[in-house]
Amino acid sequence: MEHLKRLFSNNKAIVEQITKDDPEFFSRRAGKQEPHFLFIGCSDSRVPIETLTGVAPGEMFVHRNIANQVLSGDMNLLSVLQYAVEVLDVEHVIVCGHYQCGGVKAAMGDVSYGLIDHWLANIRDQVRRHETDLEQITNEQARFNRVVELNVLRQVYNLSRTPIVQNAWKRGHRPLLHGIVYDIHDGLLKSLVLAVDRQEKIQAVLEADKRGVGV
């Protein structure tokens, strides 16, 4: 219970400081949300994206799952995406992976972890698809990092193929899709692919997937 008590204690102290500096801070945000971003990230507790980016409450709509997957059968993800794009009209949709991702690491091995094996099947397919290229990376950590990046690129591609995004692009060039990676060793974000806003740019994502570089 000590850890839970700390949450409430921290919350009270933070709220007191915020309202001292800006008495209308919370009341201004109570009416409605108008986020600029939909963030699709990993559930990993070491990725505090709001803290790292400095965005204010109300700026970022968030969906998180293990290994930041965008799967066509995930109704949770698709519901969040539809609401963000069609109701909130977000300008940016970000897929953010991170180095040292436990889900990616599990997908690279042959150990069974039970139910989560089904969730990680997409990443395992990526590892098999790039097996020849990955085998040429002799450094284990570099190979791990590369699979993290491949996973992000693939999820941006998957995102672009959803009817939600396809229909939005027919109406205009938003949302912009981005693929980034968070380095938990230094806290910095690395861009892999930015500002994908139409079908022609999807080919660039696939080419980056093949070449092993960002676009």
N, C-alpha and C positions, 0 to 999 in steps of 0.2 A: 504493500500500500504506500510505501514511502515514495516510490517513483510517481504514483498517481497524485499524491498530495503535492508533489513538486510542480506538476502541471498546473494545478489550480493556483498555487502560489505565484508561479511565474506569470500566469495569465493576469492575475490581479495587478501585479506590479507593472506589467507592460501596458495594460489598459489605463492605469492611473497616469503613467508617463505620457502616453499618446494624448489623452484628453486634456492633460495639463498644457501640452504644447498646442493642441488644436481641439477645442471643445466640440466642434461640429464634425469631427473626423468620421465617427460611426454613423451619425444621423444622415450625412450626405450619401452614404453608400447603402442605406437601408431601402431606398426607393426601388431601384432596379440596377441590374448589372449591365455594363457595356464593355466587355472585354475586347482587347485587341488581338489576343492570342488564344488558340487551343493548343495546349501542351499535352502530347502523348508521350509518357515517359515510363520508366521502370519503377516498380514498387520499392526498390532498394532504399532503405532508410538513410543512406549516405548521400542521397541526391536531393538536397533541399533547394529546389529550383527557384522558388520565390525569393529566398534569402540571397542566393547567388546572383540573381539578375536584378534584384532591387526593385521589382515591380510592386506597385501598391495593390492593396485589396481591391478586387473588381477589374483588374487588368488581364487576368489570366484564368481561362476556363481549363480545367485539368482532368485528364484521364490517365490512370496509371495501372499497369499490370506487369506481371513478371516478364522481363526481357523486352518491354515496349513493343508488343506484337500488334499488328493490324491484320486481323483475320476476318475473312468474309462471312464466317458464321458466328462471329461474336456480336450478339445483339446489344450487349452493354456498350461496347465501343461504337457500334453503328448508331445507337441512339444518341450518345454523346456527340458524335460527329454531326448527325443531322441537326440536332438542336443548335450546336455551335454555328453551323454554316447557314442554315435556313431561318433560324429565329434570331440568334444573336448577331449574325452577319459578321463573324470574325474575319479579319484581314489575313491573318497568318495562322497556318497549322504546322506545328513543329513536332517532328518525331525526334526524340532525344534518347540516345543510348548512352552507356557509360562504360569505361574501361573497368576491368575486374568484375564484370557482371556475372553473378552466380548462375543465372539461367543459361547464358551463353556457354559458360564453362561446362555445365552439365550436359548441354547438347553436343559438345565436342567429344565427350567420352562415350563409352559403351556400357556404363553402369545404369541399371534401371532404378528410377526414383518413384515408380508408381504412377499415380494419376497425372503428374506433371509431364510425364513422357509424351502424352498426347499433345499437350500445350506447346512443347518445344519441337514438335515434328517439323515445323517450317524451318527452323534454324538448322536442324540436322540435314534437311534437304539442301540447304545452302552449303553446308560443309561438304556434302557429297558432290555437289555441282562444281565446287572449286577445289576439289581434292588435289588435283595435280599442281595447281598454283600454290596451294597452302603447304604442300609437302616441300616446296622449294624454299620456304621460310624456315630456316634452321633454328632460329631463336624462338623458344617456346612462348615467351611473353609477346614478342612481335606477332607471332601467329595468332595468339589469343586476341590481341588488339585488332588484327585484321578481320577476324570473324565478327567482332563487335561492330566494326564499320560496315561490313557486308550486310549484317543484319539490319542496320539502320537504312541503308540504301534500298534493300528489298522492301522494307515496311513503307518507305516513301512511295515506291512503285505500287505496292498494294493499295495504298491510300488513293493514289491517282486513278486507280481502276474502279473505285467504288462508284455506283450510280449517283451518290450524293455529290461527290466532287465533279464527276463528269457533267451532271446537270447544271451545277453551279457555273462551270466554265462556259457552258453554252449561253448562259445569261451574261457573262462578263468575266474578266480576268481576275477573279478572286474566288476562293482564297489562294494565297501564295503558299506553296508547300516547301518546307525546309527540312533537311536532315542534319543533325548536329550530334556531337559526342561530348560528354562531360568527362574530364580527366580527374578522377578523385585524388590523384597524387598531388596536383597543384591547384585544383579548383577552377581551372579554365575551361571554356567551351571551345570546341573546334568545329568549324563548318565543313560539311562533306558535300552538300548540295543545297543551293539557295534559290529561292524565287521561281519554283516550277509553277507555271500558271497556264499551261496549255499542253495539249497532247504532244506537240512536236518536241517539247523539252523532256518528255519522259524517256526518249531515246538517249538523251545525255545522261540520265540517271543510270540506265542500263550499261552505257559505255563506261561510266565511272566504276560500276560494279566489276566490269571485265578488267579495266586497267589498274584498279587498285588505287585510284586517286580521287580527290574531290573535284567537284565542278562548280 
